[in-house]
Amino acid sequence: MKEGQVLEFPSSGMLVAALAARISELLREGIDQRGQASLAVSGGSTPVPLFARLAEMDLPWDRVTVSLVDERWVEPQDPDSNEHLVRTRLLRHKAAAARFIPMKTPDATALQGEEACALAQLEAPRPYDCLLLGMGNDGHTASLFPGAANLDTAVDLNSGRICMAIRPPSAPHERMTLTLPAILASRQLFLHLQGEEKKKVLALAQAAGDARQMPIRYVLRQGTTPVTVYWSP
């Protein structure tokens, strides 16, 4: 984990303030350096307060592209949709000016939508200026799930693939996920965790063991992209 560190905060509010400030800083750097910036985000309940904080920040949002790390293959209006989450929680107020690239296509299955999704993702400024990850209690991150049939392909650094359809063995909905090489094509990775249980899972992930059993290990063990863990109780 290049330049890796775990930052612990006594409260979620303090974590959100610090992480939002750091993301803002990285986006401003990207805009200063190339005239535009990119932010890739994950879904779930953990980043909701962070999205609310970012939405109110003074940034040249019209020069920022927001995209997803993964998506459930459901309609964008579905409450389980990460696109729905981002549109209703992040792309509001000042951040409403940002450009958004969804993952869900009109295709019936994620597998059928892989090519269109990959082409769309190429429109985001790359490398991403920052990419926000979460982690499940099973050690999955993005939609890189332990036991998924095509996990080995999704984490192959030489696959040349940006996104892949994947079906979690024990979670609902077919998914589309950025591949590991696409995730690592970032200036900075953040792993946003909350709660004592996630702290225990992180400790287990940092220990020796097969990365296929806890795919977050592929991110923690690589040495090319900086990863910073933000944790609060």
Secondary structure, 3 states (H helix, E strand, C coil): CCCCEEEECCCHHHHHHHHHHHHHHHHHHHHHHHCCEEEEECCCCCCHHHHHHHHCCCCCHHHEEEEECEEECCCCCCCCCHHHHHHHHCCCHHHHHCEEECCCCCCCCHHHHHHHHHHHHCCCCCCECEEEECCCCCCCECCECCCCCCHHHHCCCCCCCCEEEECCCCCCCCEEEECHHHHHCECCEEEEEECHHHHHHHHHHHCCCCHHHCCHHHHHHCCCCCEEEEEEC
